[in-house]
Amino acid sequence: MMASPQPGAPAAPDQESQREEEVPPKKRGRGRPPKAKPSFKCPACTEAFGNLSALRSHKLSAHAKEGPQQQQQPPPPPQQQQQHPCSQCTKTFSSKAQLSKHERTHSAQRPFQCPDCHKAYKTPTELRNHSRSHTGEKPFVCTECGKAFMQAICLRIHMTQHSGERPFSCRQCSKSYPTLSKLKVHMRSHTGEKPYFCAECGKSFADPSVFRKHRRNHQGHRPYACDECGKTYTELKDLKNHERSHTGEKPYLCSDCGKAFSRSSSLACHQRIHSQKKPYQCEQCGKGFTQLSSYQSHLRTHSGEKPFLCPQCGKMFSDPSSFRRHQRAHQGFKPYPCDKCSKRFRQPADLAVHERVHSGERPYKCQSCDKAFVASWDLRRHMLVHTGLRPFSCTECDKSFAERSSLNKHRRVHSGERPFKCEECLKSFVVSSSLRKHERTHLAEQQQQQQQQQEEEEEAEAGSAFPTDTTLPQFSCTHCDATFGSWDEVQSHESLHAVDSAPPAAAAKVAPGSHVCESCRAEFERPADLREHEKQHPKPRPHVCGSCSRGFLNKSGLRKHQRIHSSTKPHSCPRCGKAFLFAAYLRKHLRTHADAAEPAERLSDLNIIHTDPLPSPPPTGEATPPAGAPPPPAAPAAVPVMGYQTVPEYLVKDEGL
């Protein structure tokens, strides 16, 4: 008969499996008590557990720091058990099943594949844990705060946050961790060891979870997509974190200042601001950082290393966040809108900084002069005013700068590099701000051209063009010496003289200090009435056409008008050969070719070109009425109107002129 294990001693794994797999052949009697569940007691503190793996986890987390003298050793087994050693790492196991499970960690064999995303795992337990990421099942619930987890190990690690238990401490920096595996990963940050090597790109990693995540980037398998912006992720937790940037959910609250964050890692990084803790110190310049990634990116500013290459423009970057931001600039993708002003941003950090403009929040305060800033980089730039530190020096002229970006801009003066090119005129610039300033000059020119084109289109709609051998009569005002190019303008002007003949009673109604028109001396009570009245006075047009005596406000308007008298049409359609006086007319015409299935009869209509003068009645009557005589009622008809190069009606209809 096999000896039973002593109380408090864990049963052997083979005995454990036999005990758990035992099934009574018959149902127990109604009066018989249920069979006791096997219990595994800790020899150090007598705490009991339902299975052997739970007891082992307890020993690692609770008693790993205790010395051999503090731990009570379990009594030796009643008989010597057979040991199964691993041929690769000299570990021994009490059963062949445990040995075969362990040997899979050395091999690349992953026989258990997920049917949903085709990920493969070494054990069925790992596959079951992974399948919960698809179903969303979280069976392990924290009794303290109600938070649920997919795996038991995650719950055990979470429970240490409530108990404050972090039994595994680093001997070099006194950091403590809830699990031994996390401590081992941390120790590699001191030793520089990176045992996980990617064969595809040559990168090495200290953390196995980061390495696995990196491998998925090469495989291109990103099954979790954001419904809002289409961004894809390799893990469900990354997608959940990203979705909070759209919903605005921020469940992680800072207990010191009440600030909320969408990620726990962001909260942990923020809390170092309150504690003034910067564990990552640069040995070259002494700068401290709260995050390891920021520290690593900073080191590249000293070494000059830029491992992130843009495939579209060849620009290189030292940190991944700047690289991702640059790629979004190529795509023109700005998925994060501001609720206040609808301005959009490429990443949530930029949106958060912009929102402070509306709220007035300035969380970054200078300790020297009490100035406050919206963004941390604004504060860093300001601090250079107090410190006077200029660590970046030019090797060509010994000039020094406070920021590396300023040094890079300065170096272009020596190299002659001008990387910022205007697409409109191909002019290049040293810095992007100069390019933006230059582009605004094109924008102003375009707006002016659009205004002039609008004026020319209005002239074309009126159809008022004159032959080269005819001069426009000058119509004079009967009350003063003013002359005008049309009878309508004379009539509008002479109506202003009626104010002079107004009865005294009407003039008495004008209050003292009234607003007087400089052209006709008419008085108005309100400045708004005066401005409305002044619109009736024709503006002086000093630039007169030599062919038809028409006046214009500026020289550019005159030059454009003079094309009407010319037979040349410099703007030709590359599709059908039709020519136009103005580029605006050509652009409108080109829209008719936008659809390949355009009816043929419409295109044939547009191919008609009128180069001969259209018939119109000859000029009749005296051009200038006799002085003192009333203006003839049919004066507008007496103005000679010729149809030379007038835009035909079918063009007005087809081109929308």
C-alpha positions in Angstrom: 0.0 0.0 0.0 1.4 3.4 -1.0 2.2 5.7 1.9 0.0 8.9 2.0 1.8 12.2 2.1 2.2 13.9 5.5 -0.1 16.8 6.3 1.1 20.1 4.9 3.3 18.5 2.3 2.4 18.9 -1.4 1.5 15.7 -3.2 3.7 14.6 -6.0 2.4 15.6 -9.4 1.6 12.1 -10.5 -0.3 11.5 -7.3 -2.1 14.9 -7.9 -3.2 14.0 -11.3 -4.4 10.5 -10.2 -6.3 12.1 -7.3 -8.0 14.7 -9.4 -8.9 12.3 -12.2 -10.5 9.8 -9.7 -14.3 9.4 -10.3 -16.4 7.4 -7.8 -18.1 4.5 -9.6 -21.4 5.1 -7.8 -23.2 8.1 -6.5 -22.7 8.9 -2.8 -25.5 8.2 -0.4 -27.6 11.1 0.6 -26.3 11.0 4.2 -22.6 10.6 3.3 -20.6 13.8 3.5 -18.9 15.0 0.2 -15.3 13.9 -0.4 -12.8 16.5 0.8 -11.1 18.5 -2.0 -7.3 18.1 -1.9 -5.5 20.9 -0.2 -1.9 22.0 -0.6 -0.4 23.9 2.3 2.5 26.3 2.3 5.2 24.9 4.6 6.3 28.5 5.5 3.0 30.1 6.5 0.5 27.2 6.5 -1.7 28.9 3.9 -3.7 26.4 1.9 -4.3 26.3 -1.9 -6.5 24.3 -4.2 -3.8 23.1 -6.6 -0.1 22.7 -6.8 0.5 25.5 -9.3 -1.2 28.1 -7.0 1.1 26.9 -4.2 4.2 27.4 -6.4 3.1 30.9 -7.4 2.6 31.8 -3.7 6.1 30.6 -2.8 7.6 32.8 -5.5 5.7 35.9 -4.7 5.6 35.6 -0.9 8.7 33.8 0.3 11.3 34.4 -2.5 13.1 37.0 -0.4 13.3 34.8 2.7 16.5 33.0 3.3 16.8 29.2 3.6 16.8 29.5 7.4 13.4 31.3 7.3 11.6 28.8 5.1 10.5 25.5 6.5 11.6 22.8 4.2 9.0 20.2 3.4 9.9 16.7 4.5 11.4 14.5 1.9 9.1 12.3 -0.1 8.4 8.9 1.3 10.2 7.3 -1.6 12.6 8.5 -4.3 10.8 9.6 -7.4 12.1 9.2 -10.9 13.5 12.5 -12.3 13.2 13.4 -16.0 16.0 15.8 -17.0 15.8 18.3 -19.9 18.6 17.6 -22.4 19.0 21.3 -23.3 19.0 23.2 -19.9 19.6 20.5 -17.2 16.2 21.2 -15.6 14.5 18.1 -14.1 10.9 17.2 -13.9 8.9 14.6 -12.0 6.8 13.5 -15.0 7.3 13.0 -18.7 4.2 15.2 -19.3 5.9 18.2 -17.6 9.1 17.5 -19.4 7.5 17.5 -22.9 5.6 20.7 -22.0 8.9 22.3 -21.0 10.7 21.1 -24.1 8.3 23.1 -26.3 9.8 26.3 -24.8 13.1 25.3 -26.5 11.6 24.4 -29.9 9.8 26.5 -32.3 6.9 24.0 -32.4 3.5 25.6 -31.9 0.9 23.0 -32.6 -2.1 24.7 -31.1 -3.5 27.3 -33.5 -6.3 29.8 -33.0 -9.1 29.3 -35.6 -10.0 33.1 -35.5 -6.6 34.8 -36.2 -4.3 31.8 -36.9 -1.9 32.6 -34.0 -0.1 29.5 -32.8 0.8 28.5 -29.2 2.9 25.8 -27.5 0.3 24.6 -25.0 -3.5 24.3 -25.0 -3.6 26.5 -21.9 -2.0 29.4 -23.8 -4.5 28.9 -26.6 -7.4 29.0 -24.2 -6.1 32.1 -22.6 -5.7 33.7 -26.0 -9.2 32.7 -27.2 -10.6 35.0 -24.5 -9.2 38.0 -26.4 -11.7 37.2 -29.2 -14.7 36.3 -27.0 -14.0 39.1 -24.5 -14.5 36.7 -21.6 -12.9 37.8 -18.3 -13.6 35.2 -15.7 -11.0 36.3 -13.1 -12.5 39.2 -11.1 -10.8 41.3 -8.4 -12.7 41.2 -5.1 -11.4 44.6 -4.1 -12.3 46.8 -7.1 -14.3 44.5 -9.4 -11.9 44.7 -12.3 -11.9 41.6 -14.4 -9.1 39.8 -16.2 -8.7 37.1 -18.9 -5.9 35.2 -17.1 -5.4 34.2 -13.5 -1.8 35.5 -13.5 -3.0 39.0 -14.5 -5.4 39.0 -11.6 -2.6 37.9 -9.2 -0.3 40.7 -10.5 -3.2 43.2 -10.2 -3.9 42.1 -6.5 -0.4 43.3 -5.6 -1.5 46.9 -6.4 -4.1 46.7 -3.6 -1.8 44.9 -1.1 1.2 47.0 -2.1 3.2 43.7 -2.3 6.2 43.9 -4.6 8.5 41.2 -3.3 11.1 41.3 -6.1 13.5 44.2 -5.7 16.4 45.4 -8.0 19.7 45.6 -6.1 21.0 48.4 -8.3 18.2 50.9 -8.2 15.9 49.5 -5.5 12.9 49.3 -7.9 10.5 46.5 -6.9 8.2 44.3 -9.0 5.3 42.0 -8.3 6.7 39.1 -10.3 10.2 37.6 -10.8 9.8 37.8 -14.6 9.3 41.6 -14.5 12.4 41.9 -12.3 14.4 39.9 -14.8 13.3 42.1 -17.7 14.2 45.2 -15.6 17.7 43.9 -14.8 18.5 43.8 -18.5 18.1 47.6 -18.6 21.2 47.8 -16.3 23.2 45.0 -18.0 22.2 46.0 -21.5 21.4 42.4 -22.3 18.9 41.9 -25.2 18.6 38.1 -25.7 15.6 38.3 -28.1 17.0 38.8 -31.6 14.8 39.5 -34.7 16.2 37.6 -37.7 14.4 39.8 -40.2 15.6 43.2 -39.2 18.4 42.5 -36.8 16.8 44.3 -33.8 17.3 43.0 -30.3 14.9 43.2 -27.4 15.1 42.7 -23.6 11.4 42.1 -23.1 9.9 38.9 -24.6 6.4 40.5 -24.9 7.8 43.5 -26.8 9.7 41.0 -29.1 6.6 39.1 -29.9 4.7 42.3 -30.6 7.6 43.3 -32.9 7.5 40.0 -34.8 3.8 40.6 -35.7 4.8 43.8 -37.4 6.9 41.8 -39.9 4.2 39.2 -40.4 1.8 42.0 -41.3 -1.0 40.4 -39.3 -3.0 43.2 -37.6 -6.4 41.7 -37.0 -7.8 44.5 -34.8 -9.1 47.5 -36.7 -10.5 50.8 -35.4 -14.0 51.4 -36.8 -13.5 55.2 -36.5 -10.3 55.7 -38.5 -9.3 52.3 -39.9 -6.0 52.0 -37.9 -5.0 48.4 -37.2 -3.3 46.8 -34.3 -1.7 43.4 -33.4 -3.3 43.2 -30.0 -6.8 43.9 -28.7 -5.5 45.9 -25.7 -3.7 48.3 -28.1 -7.0 48.8 -30.0 -8.9 49.5 -26.8 -6.3 52.1 -25.8 -6.5 53.7 -29.2 -10.4 53.8 -29.2 -10.3 56.0 -26.1 -8.6 58.7 -28.2 -11.9 58.9 -30.2 -14.3 58.5 -27.4 -12.5 60.8 -25.0 -12.7 58.3 -22.2 -10.0 58.8 -19.6 -10.4 56.3 -16.8 -7.0 56.8 -15.1 -7.2 59.7 -12.6 -4.2 61.4 -11.0 -4.7 61.6 -7.2 -2.5 64.7 -6.9 -4.0 67.1 -9.5 -7.1 65.3 -10.7 -5.9 65.0 -14.3 -7.3 62.1 -16.2 -5.5 59.8 -18.8 -6.6 57.2 -21.3 -3.7 54.9 -20.5 -2.3 53.6 -17.2 1.2 54.1 -18.6 0.5 57.7 -19.3 -0.7 58.2 -15.7 2.4 56.5 -14.3 4.6 58.8 -16.5 2.6 61.9 -15.4 2.9 61.0 -11.7 6.7 61.3 -12.0 6.1 65.0 -12.7 4.7 65.4 -9.1 7.4 63.3 -7.6 10.1 65.1 -9.6 11.4 61.6 -10.3 13.5 61.2 -13.5 15.1 57.8 -13.3 16.8 58.0 -16.8 19.7 60.3 -16.8 21.8 61.2 -19.8 25.5 60.8 -19.0 26.6 63.3 -21.6 24.5 66.3 -20.7 22.9 65.3 -17.4 19.3 65.7 -18.7 16.7 63.5 -17.0 13.7 61.7 -18.4 10.6 60.1 -16.9 10.3 57.6 -19.8 12.8 55.1 -21.2 11.6 55.7 -24.7 12.3 59.5 -24.4 15.7 58.8 -22.9 16.6 56.5 -25.8 15.4 59.1 -28.4 17.5 61.7 -26.6 20.6 59.6 -26.8 20.3 59.6 -30.6 20.5 63.4 -30.6 24.1 63.1 -29.3 25.1 60.1 -31.5 23.3 61.6 -34.6 21.7 58.2 -35.3 18.4 58.4 -37.3 17.2 54.9 -37.9 13.7 55.7 -39.1 13.7 56.4 -42.9 10.6 57.8 -44.7 10.2 55.8 -47.9 8.4 58.7 -49.7 10.9 61.6 -49.3 14.0 59.9 -47.8 13.9 62.0 -44.6 15.3 60.3 -41.5 14.2 60.6 -37.9 15.7 59.7 -34.5 12.5 58.8 -32.7 9.5 56.8 -33.9 6.9 59.3 -32.8 8.4 62.0 -35.1 8.5 59.5 -37.9 4.8 58.6 -37.5 3.9 62.3 -37.3 5.8 62.9 -40.5 4.1 60.0 -42.3 0.7 61.4 -41.5 1.8 64.7 -43.1 2.3 62.8 -46.4 -1.1 61.2 -46.1 -2.8 64.4 -45.0 -4.6 62.3 -42.4 -5.8 64.3 -39.4 -8.3 62.0 -37.4 -8.5 64.1 -34.2 -10.9 67.1 -34.4 -11.2 69.9 -31.9 -14.8 70.1 -30.5 -14.5 73.9 -30.1 -13.2 75.1 -33.5 -13.3 71.9 -35.7 -9.5 72.2 -36.2 -8.0 68.7 -36.9 -4.8 67.2 -35.7 -2.6 64.2 -36.6 -2.2 62.9 -33.1 -4.0 63.1 -29.8 -1.1 64.8 -28.0 -1.3 67.8 -30.5 -5.1 68.0 -29.9 -4.6 68.0 -26.1 -2.1 70.9 -26.4 -4.5 72.8 -28.7 -7.4 72.4 -26.3 -5.5 74.3 -23.7 -5.7 77.3 -26.0 -9.5 77.3 -25.5 -9.5 76.4 -21.8 -6.7 78.8 -20.9 -4.9 76.1 -19.0 -1.1 76.6 -18.8 0.2 73.7 -16.7 4.0 74.2 -17.3 5.3 76.9 -15.0 8.8 78.4 -14.9 10.3 78.2 -11.4 12.4 81.3 -12.1 9.9 83.9 -13.3 6.5 82.3 -12.8 5.7 82.3 -16.5 3.3 79.5 -17.6 3.2 77.7 -20.9 0.7 75.5 -22.8 3.3 72.8 -23.8 6.3 71.3 -22.2 8.6 72.2 -25.1 7.6 75.8 -24.8 8.8 75.7 -21.2 12.1 74.0 -22.2 12.7 76.6 -24.8 12.0 79.4 -22.3 14.3 77.9 -19.7 17.2 78.5 -22.0 16.7 82.2 -21.4 17.5 81.7 -17.7 20.3 79.1 -18.1 22.0 80.6 -21.2 22.9 77.0 -22.1 23.8 76.6 -25.8 25.2 73.1 -26.1 25.0 72.7 -29.9 27.9 74.4 -31.7 28.6 74.8 -35.5 31.9 73.3 -36.6 32.1 75.8 -39.5 31.8 79.1 -37.7 31.8 78.3 -33.9 28.2 79.6 -33.5 26.3 77.9 -30.7 22.6 77.2 -30.4 20.2 76.2 -27.6 18.5 73.5 -29.8 19.7 71.0 -32.2 17.0 72.0 -34.7 18.3 75.5 -34.8 21.8 74.2 -35.4 20.5 72.0 -38.3 18.9 75.1 -39.9 22.1 77.1 -39.5 24.2 74.4 -41.2 22.2 74.8 -44.3 23.7 78.3 -44.6 27.1 76.7 -45.1 26.0 73.7 -47.2 23.7 75.8 -49.4 20.9 73.2 -48.9 17.4 74.6 -49.5 15.1 71.6 -48.9 11.8 73.6 -48.8 10.6 74.2 -52.4 7.5 76.2 -53.5 5.4 74.1 -55.9 4.0 77.2 -57.5 7.3 78.9 -58.7 9.9 76.2 -57.7 11.7 78.7 -55.5 13.5 77.0 -52.6 14.1 78.1 -49.0 16.3 77.1 -46.0 13.6 76.9 -43.4 9.9 75.9 -43.6 8.7 79.2 -42.1 10.2 81.1 -45.0 8.4 78.9 -47.4 5.1 79.4 -45.7 5.6 83.2 -45.7 6.4 83.0 -49.4 3.4 80.9 -50.2 1.1 83.6 -48.7 2.3 85.9 -51.5 1.0 83.5 -54.1 -2.2 83.2 -52.2 -2.6 87.0 -52.2 -1.9 87.1 -56.0 -4.4 84.3 -56.6 -7.1 86.2 -54.7 -6.3 89.4 -56.7 -6.4 87.5 -59.9 -9.8 85.9 -59.0 -11.2 89.4 -58.3 -9.9 90.7 -61.6 -11.2 87.7 -63.5 -14.6 88.2 -61.8 -14.6 91.8 -63.1 -13.7 90.7 -66.6 -16.4 88.0 -66.5 -18.9 90.7 -65.6 -17.6 92.8 -68.5 -18.0 89.8 -70.8 -21.5 89.1 -69.7 -22.4 92.7 -70.4 -21.1 92.2 -74.0 -19.7 95.8 -74.1 -16.7 95.9 -76.4 -15.7 98.5 -78.9 -13.9 98.6 -82.3 -10.4 100.0 -82.5 -11.4 103.0 -84.7 -14.2 104.3 -82.5 -13.9 106.4 -79.4 -16.4 106.5 -76.6 -18.3 109.8 -76.2 -17.6 111.8 -73.1 -20.9 112.6 -71.4 -20.8 115.8 -69.3 -22.8 116.8 -66.2 -25.0 119.9 -66.8 -24.3 121.2 -63.3 -20.6 120.7 -63.1 -17.6 119.9 -65.3 -17.6 116.1 -64.5 -17.5 113.8 -67.5 -18.5 110.1 -67.7 -18.2 107.3 -70.1 -21.9 106.4 -70.2 -25.2 108.2 -69.9 -26.3 106.0 -66.9 -23.3 107.3 -64.9 -24.3 110.9 -65.8 -27.9 110.3 -64.6 -26.7 108.8 -61.3 -24.4 111.7 -60.8 -26.9 114.4 -61.6 -29.4 113.0 -59.1 -26.9 114.1 -56.4 -27.3 117.7 -57.4 -30.9 117.6 -56.5 -29.8 118.0 -52.9 -28.7 121.6 -53.6 -32.3 122.5 -54.8 -33.9 120.9 -51.7 -36.3 123.2 -49.7 -34.9 124.8 -46.6 -37.3 122.8 -44.4 -35.6 119.6 -45.5 -32.2 121.0 -44.9 -33.2 122.1 -41.5 -33.8 118.5 -40.5 -30.1 117.7 -40.8 -28.6 117.8 -37.3 -25.5 119.8 -36.6 -22.3 117.9 -36.9 -23.7 115.8 -39.7 -21.6 113.7 -42.1 -20.9 115.5 -45.4 -20.1 113.9 -48.8 -16.9 115.3 -50.2 -18.0 114.9 -53.8 -21.4 116.7 -53.7 -21.5 118.2 -50.2 -24.6 116.3 -49.3 -25.2 115.9 -45.5 -26.3 112.9 -43.6 -27.2 112.2 -40.0 -25.5 108.8 -39.8 -22.1 107.6 -41.1 -23.8 104.5 -42.5 -26.1 106.6 -44.7 -23.1 108.6 -45.9 -21.2 105.3 -46.9 -24.3 104.0 -48.7 -24.6 107.4 -50.5 -20.9 107.4 -51.6 -21.4 104.2 -53.5 -23.4 106.2 -56.0 -20.4 108.3 -57.0 -18.4 106.6 -59.7 -14.8 106.0 -58.5 -12.0 107.7 -60.5 -10.6 105.4 -63.2 -7.3 106.9 -64.2 -6.2 104.1 -66.5 -7.9 104.7 -69.8 -8.0 102.3 -72.8 -6.5 103.9 -75.9 -8.9 102.0 -78.2 -12.3 102.7 -76.5 -11.4 105.2 -73.8 -12.8 103.0 -71.1 -11.3 103.7 -67.7 -10.1 101.2 -65.1 -9.1 101.3 -61.5 -5.6 99.7 -62.0 -3.2 98.8 -64.7 -3.7 95.1 -64.5 -7.4 95.6 -65.2 -6.6 97.7 -68.2 -4.1 95.1 -69.6 -6.7 92.4 -69.3 -9.3 94.6 -71.0 -7.0 95.4 -73.9 -7.0 91.7 -74.9 -10.6 92.1 -76.0 -9.3 94.4 -78.8 -6.6 91.9 -79.8 -7.2 89.0 -82.2 -4.8 86.8 -80.2 -6.2 84.2 -77.8 -3.2 82.8 -75.9 -5.0 80.1 -73.9 -5.7 77.0 -76.0 -7.4 73.8 -75.0 -5.1 70.8 -75.3 -8.0 68.5 -76.1 -9.9 70.3 -78.8 -7.7 73.2 -79.8 -10.2 75.9 -78.8 -8.6 79.2 -77.8 -9.6 81.7 -75.2 -8.7 85.2 -74.1 -8.4 84.4 -70.5 -7.1 81.5 -68.5 -10.3 81.5 -66.4 -12.4 80.8 -69.6 -10.1 78.0 -70.5 -10.4 76.4 -67.1 -14.1 76.5 -67.3 -14.0 75.0 -70.7 -11.8 72.2 -69.6 -14.5 71.0 -67.2 -16.5 70.0 -70.3 -13.9 67.4 -71.1 -13.9 66.0 -67.6 -16.4 63.3 -68.5 -15.2 61.0 -71.3 -18.8 60.2 -72.2 -19.7 63.8 -73.0 -22.2 64.1 -75.9 -20.4 64.8 -79.2 -22.8 67.5 -80.2 -21.9 69.5 -77.1 -18.2 69.4 -77.9 -18.8 70.3 -81.5 -20.7 73.4 -80.4 -17.7 74.4 -78.3 -15.4 74.1 -81.3 -17.0 77.0 -83.0 -14.6 80.1 -82.9 -15.9 83.5 -83.9 -12.9 85.6 -85.1 -14.9 88.0 -87.3 -16.7 91.1 -85.9 -20.3 90.4 -85.2 -22.8 92.7 -86.9 -24.0 95.7 -84.9 -25.7 99.0 -85.7 -23.4 101.9 -86.6 -23.0 104.9 -84.3 -25.7 107.5 -84.7 -26.3 111.0 -83.4 -24.1 113.5 -81.7 -21.8 112.1 -79.2 -21.9 115.0 -76.8 -25.1 116.8 -76.0 -25.0 120.6 -76.3 -24.2 122.5 -73.1 -27.2 123.4 -71.0 -29.6 121.2 -73.0 -31.5 118.5 -71.2 -30.1 115.0 -71.8 -31.9 113.2 -74.6 -34.1 110.3 -73.3 -32.7 107.8 -75.8 -29.1 108.6 -75.0 -28.1 105.0 -74.0 -29.2 103.8 -77.5 -27.0 106.5 -79.1 -23.8 105.0 -77.5 -22.1 103.0 -80.2 -22.1 99.3 -79.4 -20.0 97.0 -81.6 -20.0 93.2 -81.3 -16.3 92.8 -82.0 -15.0 89.7 -80.1 -18.1 89.8 -77.9 -18.6 86.5 -76.1 -21.5 84.7 -78.0 -24.6 83.5 -76.1 -23.9 79.8 -76.6 -20.5 80.3 -74.9 -22.2 82.1 -72.0 -24.6 79.2 -71.7 -22.1 76.3 -72.1 -19.3 77.8 -70.1 -21.4 79.4 -67.4 -19.9 82.9 -68.1 
